[in-house]
Amino acid sequence: MELSGCGTALITPFQQDGTLDEKALRDLVRWQVKNGIQFLVPTGSTGEACSLTEEEWLRVVRLVIEASGGSVPVFVGCSHNDSRQAIARVRKLQTVPGVTGVLTANPYYNKPTQEGQYQHFRAIAENTHLQVLIYNIPGRTGINLLPETTARLAEIPNIIGIKESSGNLQQITEVVHSVPRRFRVFAGDDNLALPILSIGGAGVISVAANAIPAEMADMTKAALENDWARARKLYRKYYKLITGNFIEPNPQPIKCVLAMMGRTQEIYRLPIMPVTPATRTYLERLAGELGLLAHAVPRGDMRVF
C-alpha cells in the first residue's frame, strides 16, 4: 500500500523532572490514531530529537509503536551529518519490531554538494531494508536538495518519497513532475499542504496535527478525493493556528497549545524555551476560538531543563 494522507510529526512529552512522559506520549499516540491520522513520525525536529539520548530515542520509538498497535505506519526521525553514524543509527532501528521506515534529513552543518547529498542518502538506503523518506529542510540544515538530485534518488527502490520543507512551491512542483508516480511527495510545512496536494503531493507531515489530528486528516483526505470545497473550508478555519505554530521555533508553540489542551506538560530541553507571553496570549485566544480548550485539564507548570 502506497503511503499517503496526513502523518503527525509527534512532539516528545517530558515530565516535571525532565524525563520522558511515557503516559502522555502513549495517550497522544492513541488519540492520534483514533482521530484518523494515517501515519506517525516520532523523533523528528518537532520531537526535539537533538535533545534526546540514544536510549531515549529508541524508547520513544518503542512507545509509539506499542501505543499505535501496528495500526498505522511509523517512520522514525533518524538523521546525522556523518553518513557512517546515520547508517549505524538506521541499523539499530532495524532491531525494533514495527518500524516501517526512517525520515532522514539533509546532512546539516557540513554543507555537502548535491553529489555529496546524493551519496549520503544512497548509502543510507543501501544499508537498510527499511523504507526511506528523505527530509529536505534547508532552513534547519543549511543546504537544499535540488529537484534533479531528488529525481536521481527516486530511482533507488526503498527511497519511497520526500518530506519537502524548502518552502519553495516552484521547486516542489518540479520535484512532483520529475519523479515516478510511486515516489511520494509530502508537504513538510502545514501552510503549504493544500498547494502541494493540488499539484500532485501525496499528503502532509504535520505539526498542527498534534493538536487537531481529525481536522488535518479530514482536510488532507478531502483534497486527495478532489473535494476542494471541504478542504479549503477546513484550511481557512485552522489557518491561523497552523501558521501560529511557527511564529516561534518549533516545537515551542505546539507544545504550548497541547499544554493548554491538557494533553502534555509544557516542558522543554534547552535550548528550546517556552513561548513569549505575547505568543502565549495569541495562541490561547486562537485555541479558545476553535474550541480546543473546552475540556482542558491542567498538566503542571512550564519548565525548561
Sine and cosine of phi, psi and omega as CSV:
sin_phi,cos_phi,sin_psi,cos_psi,sin_omega,cos_omega
0.00,0.00,0.76,-0.65,-0.02,-1.00
-0.97,0.26,0.66,-0.75,0.00,-1.00
-0.94,0.33,0.74,-0.67,0.05,-1.00
-0.31,-0.95,0.15,-0.99,0.06,-1.00
1.00,-0.09,-0.40,-0.91,-0.07,-1.00
-0.98,-0.20,0.85,-0.52,0.13,-0.99
-0.94,-0.34,0.51,-0.86,0.00,-1.00
-0.98,-0.20,0.80,-0.60,0.16,-0.99
-0.99,0.15,1.00,-0.06,-0.20,-0.98
-0.92,0.38,0.62,-0.78,0.21,-0.98
-0.96,0.28,0.23,-0.97,0.16,-0.99
-0.92,-0.40,0.94,-0.35,0.00,-1.00
-0.97,0.23,0.59,-0.80,0.07,-1.00
-0.86,-0.51,0.40,-0.92,0.06,-1.00
-1.00,-0.03,0.07,-1.00,-0.04,-1.00
-0.87,0.49,-0.45,0.89,0.03,-1.00
-1.00,-0.01,0.10,1.00,0.06,-1.00
1.00,-0.01,-0.08,1.00,0.01,-1.00
-0.99,0.10,0.19,-0.98,0.03,-1.00
-0.86,0.51,0.69,-0.73,0.11,-0.99
-1.00,-0.10,1.00,0.02,-0.13,-0.99
-0.91,0.41,-0.62,0.78,0.01,-1.00
-0.91,0.42,-0.71,0.71,0.00,-1.00
-0.88,0.47,-0.62,0.78,0.02,-1.00
-0.92,0.39,-0.72,0.70,0.04,-1.00
-0.85,0.52,-0.72,0.69,-0.03,-1.00
-0.89,0.46,-0.66,0.76,0.00,-1.00
-0.90,0.45,-0.69,0.72,-0.01,-1.00
-0.90,0.44,-0.71,0.70,0.00,-1.00
-0.88,0.47,-0.63,0.77,0.04,-1.00
-0.91,0.41,-0.63,0.77,0.05,-1.00
-0.87,0.49,-0.76,0.65,-0.03,-1.00
-0.89,0.45,-0.69,0.73,0.01,-1.00
-0.86,0.51,-0.51,0.86,-0.07,-1.00
-0.99,-0.13,0.29,0.96,0.23,-0.97
1.00,-0.06,0.16,0.99,0.06,-1.00
-0.91,0.42,0.67,-0.75,-0.17,-0.99
-0.99,-0.11,-0.29,0.96,0.17,-0.98
-0.33,-0.94,0.29,-0.96,-0.09,-1.00
-0.84,-0.55,0.60,-0.80,-0.01,-1.00
-0.77,-0.64,1.00,0.02,0.07,-1.00
-0.99,0.12,0.25,-0.97,0.13,-0.99
0.82,0.57,0.64,0.76,0.19,-0.98
-0.99,-0.15,-0.36,-0.93,0.02,-1.00
-0.91,0.42,-0.60,0.80,0.07,-1.00
-0.90,0.43,-0.49,0.87,0.01,-1.00
-1.00,0.05,0.21,0.98,0.02,-1.00
0.80,0.60,0.66,0.75,-0.08,-1.00
-0.85,0.53,-0.57,0.82,-0.02,-1.00
-0.90,0.43,-0.31,0.95,-0.03,-1.00
-0.98,-0.18,0.07,1.00,-0.01,-1.00
-0.99,-0.14,0.64,-0.77,0.18,-0.98
-0.95,0.32,0.25,-0.97,0.01,-1.00
-0.88,0.47,-0.62,0.79,0.04,-1.00
-0.89,0.46,-0.69,0.72,0.03,-1.00
-0.91,0.41,-0.66,0.75,0.01,-1.00
-0.83,0.56,-0.76,0.65,0.00,-1.00
-0.92,0.39,-0.57,0.82,0.02,-1.00
-0.91,0.42,-0.67,0.74,0.06,-1.00
-0.86,0.50,-0.70,0.71,0.00,-1.00
-0.86,0.51,-0.73,0.68,-0.01,-1.00
-0.90,0.44,-0.64,0.77,0.01,-1.00
-0.90,0.43,-0.66,0.75,-0.01,-1.00
-0.91,0.42,-0.69,0.73,0.02,-1.00
-0.91,0.42,-0.68,0.73,0.02,-1.00
-0.88,0.47,-0.74,0.68,-0.06,-1.00
-0.93,0.35,-0.55,0.84,0.00,-1.00
-0.98,0.19,-0.31,0.95,0.10,-1.00
0.90,0.44,0.42,0.91,0.01,-1.00
0.97,0.26,0.18,0.98,-0.09,-1.00
-0.99,0.17,-0.36,0.93,0.01,-1.00
-0.66,-0.75,0.42,-0.91,0.08,-1.00
-0.90,0.44,0.51,-0.86,0.05,-1.00
-0.82,-0.57,0.90,-0.44,0.06,-1.00
-0.95,-0.31,0.88,-0.48,-0.15,-0.99
-1.00,-0.07,0.77,-0.64,0.13,-0.99
-0.89,0.46,0.85,-0.52,-0.10,-0.99
-0.49,-0.87,1.00,0.03,-0.09,-1.00
-0.82,-0.57,0.49,-0.87,0.13,-0.99
-0.36,-0.93,0.52,-0.86,0.01,-1.00
-1.00,0.04,-0.03,1.00,0.15,-0.99
-0.96,-0.28,0.89,-0.45,-0.10,-1.00
-0.84,0.55,-0.64,0.77,-0.01,-1.00
-0.89,0.46,-0.67,0.75,0.00,-1.00
-0.95,0.31,-0.55,0.84,0.08,-1.00
-0.88,0.48,-0.69,0.72,0.03,-1.00
-0.90,0.44,-0.67,0.75,0.00,-1.00
-0.89,0.46,-0.63,0.78,0.01,-1.00
-0.93,0.37,-0.65,0.76,0.03,-1.00
-0.90,0.44,-0.64,0.77,0.02,-1.00
-0.90,0.44,-0.57,0.82,0.07,-1.00
-0.91,0.42,-0.62,0.79,0.03,-1.00
-0.90,0.44,-0.51,0.86,0.01,-1.00
-0.89,0.46,-0.34,0.94,0.01,-1.00
-1.00,0.10,-0.11,0.99,-0.03,-1.00
-0.99,-0.13,0.93,-0.36,0.00,-1.00
-0.87,0.49,0.69,-0.73,0.09,-1.00
0.98,-0.20,-0.16,0.99,0.05,-1.00
-0.96,0.29,0.81,-0.58,0.01,-1.00
-0.99,0.11,-0.69,0.72,-0.07,-1.00
-0.17,-0.98,-0.15,-0.99,-0.02,-1.00
-0.81,-0.58,0.49,-0.87,0.17,-0.98
-0.92,-0.38,0.90,-0.44,-0.14,-0.99
-0.78,-0.62,0.79,-0.62,-0.16,-0.99
-1.00,0.01,0.25,-0.97,0.12,-0.99
-0.77,0.64,0.58,-0.82,0.09,-1.00
-0.90,0.44,0.91,-0.41,-0.07,-1.00
-0.98,0.18,0.39,-0.92,0.09,-1.00
0.95,0.32,-0.72,0.69,-0.01,-1.00
-0.87,0.50,-0.55,0.84,-0.05,-1.00
0.83,0.56,0.84,0.54,0.01,-1.00
-0.94,0.33,0.26,-0.97,0.09,-1.00
-0.94,0.33,0.08,-1.00,0.09,-1.00
-0.86,0.50,-0.65,0.76,0.02,-1.00
-0.92,0.40,-0.61,0.79,0.05,-1.00
-0.89,0.46,-0.65,0.76,0.05,-1.00
-0.91,0.41,-0.69,0.73,0.01,-1.00
-0.85,0.53,-0.74,0.68,-0.03,-1.00
-0.92,0.38,-0.55,0.84,0.04,-1.00
-0.89,0.46,-0.81,0.59,-0.02,-1.00
-0.92,0.40,-0.60,0.80,0.03,-1.00
-0.89,0.45,-0.68,0.74,0.00,-1.00
-0.89,0.46,-0.66,0.76,0.04,-1.00
-0.88,0.48,-0.76,0.65,-0.06,-1.00
-0.89,0.45,-0.62,0.79,-0.06,-1.00
-0.97,0.23,-0.15,0.99,0.00,-1.00
-0.94,-0.35,0.35,0.94,0.05,-1.00
-0.48,-0.88,0.44,-0.90,0.14,-0.99
-1.00,-0.04,-0.13,0.99,-0.01,-1.00
-0.95,0.32,0.41,-0.91,0.12,-0.99
-0.96,0.29,0.54,-0.84,-0.07,-1.00
-0.84,-0.54,0.79,-0.61,0.20,-0.98
-0.95,-0.31,0.82,-0.57,0.09,-1.00
-0.98,0.21,0.55,-0.84,0.01,-1.00
-0.83,-0.55,0.96,-0.28,0.01,-1.00
-0.99,-0.12,0.96,-0.28,-0.06,-1.00
-0.67,-0.74,0.97,0.24,-0.09,-1.00
-0.86,0.52,-0.51,0.86,-0.02,-1.00
-0.89,0.46,-0.44,0.90,0.02,-1.00
-0.98,-0.22,-0.47,0.88,-0.12,-0.99
-0.98,-0.19,-0.33,0.95,0.00,-1.00
1.00,0.07,0.01,1.00,0.03,-1.00
-0.66,-0.75,0.46,-0.89,-0.02,-1.00
-0.91,-0.41,0.66,-0.75,0.09,-1.00
-1.00,-0.04,0.90,-0.43,-0.08,-1.00
-0.97,0.23,0.42,-0.91,-0.04,-1.00
-0.81,0.58,-0.63,0.78,-0.02,-1.00
-0.92,0.39,-0.52,0.86,0.06,-1.00
-0.96,0.28,-0.65,0.76,0.07,-1.00
-0.86,0.51,-0.66,0.75,0.01,-1.00
-0.88,0.47,-0.62,0.79,0.06,-1.00
-0.91,0.42,-0.68,0.73,-0.01,-1.00
-0.92,0.39,-0.50,0.87,0.00,-1.00
-0.91,0.42,-0.25,0.97,0.04,-1.00
-0.98,0.19,-0.26,0.97,0.00,-1.00
-0.99,0.15,0.83,-0.55,-0.21,-0.98
-0.82,0.57,-0.68,0.73,-0.08,-1.00
-1.00,-0.05,0.10,1.00,0.24,-0.97
-1.00,0.01,0.96,-0.26,-0.21,-0.98
-0.99,-0.16,-0.18,0.98,-0.02,-1.00
0.04,-1.00,-0.13,-0.99,-0.04,-1.00
-0.61,-0.79,0.64,-0.77,0.22,-0.98
-1.00,-0.08,0.93,-0.35,-0.10,-0.99
-0.99,-0.14,0.95,-0.32,0.00,-1.00
-0.87,-0.49,0.52,0.85,0.04,-1.00
-0.96,0.27,-0.38,0.92,-0.07,-1.00
0.97,0.26,0.10,1.00,-0.06,-1.00
-0.96,-0.27,0.98,-0.19,-0.09,-1.00
-0.91,0.41,-0.55,0.83,0.05,-1.00
-0.90,0.44,-0.70,0.72,0.03,-1.00
-0.88,0.47,-0.70,0.72,-0.05,-1.00
-0.91,0.41,-0.59,0.81,0.07,-1.00
-0.88,0.47,-0.67,0.74,0.04,-1.00
-0.89,0.46,-0.62,0.79,0.05,-1.00
-0.89,0.46,-0.76,0.65,-0.01,-1.00
-0.83,0.55,-0.63,0.78,-0.07,-1.00
-0.99,0.13,-0.19,0.98,-0.09,-1.00
-0.94,-0.35,-0.04,1.00,-0.04,-1.00
-0.94,-0.34,0.40,-0.92,0.05,-1.00
-0.91,0.41,0.33,-0.94,-0.09,-1.00
-0.86,0.51,-0.53,0.85,-0.04,-1.00
-0.93,0.35,-0.36,0.93,-0.07,-1.00
-0.99,0.13,0.81,-0.58,-0.16,-0.99
-0.98,-0.18,0.77,-0.63,0.03,-1.00
-0.96,-0.29,0.88,-0.48,-0.02,-1.00
-0.94,-0.34,0.67,-0.75,0.14,-0.99
-0.92,0.40,0.75,-0.66,0.06,-1.00
-0.98,-0.18,-0.09,1.00,0.04,-1.00
-0.85,-0.53,0.85,-0.53,-0.05,-1.00
-0.83,0.55,-0.59,0.81,-0.06,-1.00
-0.93,0.36,-0.27,0.96,0.04,-1.00
-0.96,-0.28,0.19,0.98,-0.07,-1.00
-0.86,0.52,-0.79,0.62,-0.04,-1.00
-0.92,0.39,-0.69,0.72,0.07,-1.00
-0.84,0.55,-0.66,0.75,-0.03,-1.00
-0.95,0.32,-0.62,0.78,0.09,-1.00
-0.89,0.46,-0.57,0.82,-0.05,-1.00
-0.93,0.36,-0.38,0.92,-0.01,-1.00
-0.98,-0.19,0.12,0.99,0.07,-1.00
0.90,-0.43,0.17,0.98,0.07,-1.00
-0.91,0.42,0.38,-0.92,-0.06,-1.00
-1.00,-0.07,-0.19,0.98,-0.03,-1.00
0.35,-0.93,-0.38,-0.93,-0.05,-1.00
-0.62,-0.78,0.60,-0.80,0.18,-0.98
-0.96,-0.26,0.96,-0.29,-0.37,-0.93
-0.95,-0.32,0.68,-0.73,0.17,-0.99
-0.99,0.15,-0.70,0.71,-0.04,-1.00
-0.86,0.51,-0.48,0.88,-0.03,-1.00
-0.88,0.47,-0.32,0.95,0.12,-0.99
-0.83,0.55,-0.63,0.78,-0.07,-1.00
-0.99,-0.17,-0.49,0.87,-0.04,-1.00
-0.75,-0.66,0.90,0.43,-0.07,-1.00
-0.90,0.44,-0.70,0.71,-0.04,-1.00
-0.89,0.45,-0.65,0.76,-0.06,-1.00
-0.94,0.35,-0.68,0.73,0.03,-1.00
-0.93,0.38,-0.62,0.79,0.04,-1.00
-0.91,0.42,-0.66,0.76,-0.01,-1.00
-0.92,0.39,-0.68,0.74,0.01,-1.00
-0.88,0.48,-0.71,0.70,-0.01,-1.00
-0.91,0.42,-0.69,0.72,0.02,-1.00
-0.87,0.49,-0.69,0.73,0.00,-1.00
-0.88,0.48,-0.69,0.72,0.00,-1.00
-0.90,0.43,-0.68,0.74,0.00,-1.00
-0.91,0.41,-0.41,0.91,0.03,-1.00
-0.99,-0.10,0.17,0.99,0.00,-1.00
0.89,0.45,0.41,0.91,0.13,-0.99
-1.00,-0.06,0.96,0.28,-0.14,-0.99
-0.95,0.32,-0.44,0.90,0.04,-1.00
-0.89,0.46,-0.72,0.69,0.01,-1.00
-0.94,0.35,-0.66,0.75,0.00,-1.00
-0.87,0.49,-0.71,0.70,-0.01,-1.00
-0.92,0.40,-0.59,0.81,0.01,-1.00
-0.88,0.47,-0.71,0.70,0.03,-1.00
-0.93,0.37,-0.63,0.77,0.01,-1.00
-0.87,0.50,-0.72,0.69,0.01,-1.00
-0.90,0.43,-0.66,0.75,-0.05,-1.00
-0.89,0.46,-0.64,0.77,-0.12,-0.99
-0.96,-0.28,0.12,0.99,-0.12,-0.99
-0.88,0.48,-0.67,0.74,-0.02,-1.00
-0.90,0.43,-0.60,0.80,0.06,-1.00
-0.94,0.35,-0.66,0.75,0.02,-1.00
-0.84,0.54,-0.76,0.66,-0.01,-1.00
-0.97,0.26,-0.47,0.88,0.03,-1.00
-0.89,0.45,-0.40,0.92,0.02,-1.00
-0.94,0.34,-0.13,0.99,-0.06,-1.00
-0.81,-0.59,0.27,0.96,0.07,-1.00
-0.97,0.23,-0.28,0.96,0.21,-0.98
-0.73,-0.68,0.25,-0.97,-0.09,-1.00
-0.83,0.56,0.74,-0.68,0.11,-0.99
-0.91,0.40,0.72,-0.70,0.22,0.98
-0.97,-0.24,0.42,0.91,-0.05,-1.00
-0.82,0.57,-0.81,0.59,-0.06,-1.00
-0.91,0.42,-0.67,0.74,-0.06,-1.00
-0.93,0.38,-0.57,0.82,0.07,-1.00
-0.92,0.39,-0.59,0.81,0.06,-1.00
-0.88,0.48,-0.73,0.68,0.00,-1.00
-0.90,0.44,-0.70,0.72,0.00,-1.00
-0.89,0.45,-0.58,0.81,0.06,-1.00
-0.92,0.40,-0.65,0.76,0.07,-1.00
-0.87,0.48,-0.55,0.84,0.00,-1.00
-0.99,0.16,-0.14,0.99,0.00,-1.00
0.99,0.16,0.31,0.95,-0.05,-1.00
-0.99,-0.11,-0.24,0.97,0.07,-1.00
-0.35,-0.94,0.14,-0.99,0.14,-0.99
-1.00,-0.07,0.49,-0.87,-0.05,-1.00
-1.00,0.03,0.98,0.21,-0.07,-1.00
-0.80,-0.59,0.73,-0.68,-0.08,-1.00
-0.79,-0.61,0.20,-0.98,0.16,-0.99
-0.90,-0.44,0.73,-0.68,0.04,-1.00
-0.81,0.59,0.64,-0.77,0.24,0.97
-1.00,-0.03,0.12,0.99,0.08,-1.00
-0.95,0.33,0.67,-0.75,-0.08,-1.00
-0.80,-0.60,0.30,-0.95,0.15,-0.99
-0.89,0.46,0.42,-0.91,0.04,-1.00
-0.93,0.37,0.33,-0.95,0.04,-1.00
-0.93,0.36,0.35,-0.94,0.04,-1.00
-0.83,0.56,-0.62,0.79,0.00,-1.00
-0.91,0.43,-0.68,0.73,0.04,-1.00
-0.91,0.42,-0.66,0.75,0.01,-1.00
-0.86,0.51,-0.70,0.71,0.01,-1.00
-0.89,0.46,-0.68,0.73,0.00,-1.00
-0.89,0.45,-0.72,0.69,-0.02,-1.00
-0.92,0.40,-0.61,0.79,0.02,-1.00
-0.90,0.43,-0.65,0.76,0.04,-1.00
-0.90,0.43,-0.72,0.70,0.02,-1.00
-0.87,0.50,-0.76,0.65,-0.03,-1.00
-0.89,0.47,-0.61,0.79,0.03,-1.00
-0.91,0.41,-0.69,0.72,0.01,-1.00
-0.89,0.46,-0.49,0.87,-0.01,-1.00
-1.00,0.02,0.00,1.00,0.04,-1.00
0.97,0.24,0.36,0.93,-0.05,-1.00
-0.99,0.11,-0.21,0.98,-0.08,-1.00
-0.97,-0.23,0.08,1.00,-0.11,-0.99
-0.86,0.50,-0.57,0.82,-0.07,-1.00
-0.87,-0.49,0.45,0.89,-0.05,-1.00
-0.92,0.40,0.62,-0.78,0.06,-1.00
-0.84,-0.54,0.84,-0.54,-0.01,-1.00
-0.83,0.56,0.69,-0.73,-0.05,-1.00
-0.86,-0.52,0.42,0.91,0.08,-1.00
0.96,-0.29,0.20,-0.98,-0.03,-1.00
-0.97,0.24,0.40,-0.92,0.08,-1.00
-0.96,0.27,0.50,-0.87,-0.06,-1.00
-0.37,-0.93,0.45,-0.89,0.02,-1.00
-0.81,-0.59,0.69,-0.72,0.03,-1.00
-0.87,-0.49,0.00,0.00,0.00,0.00
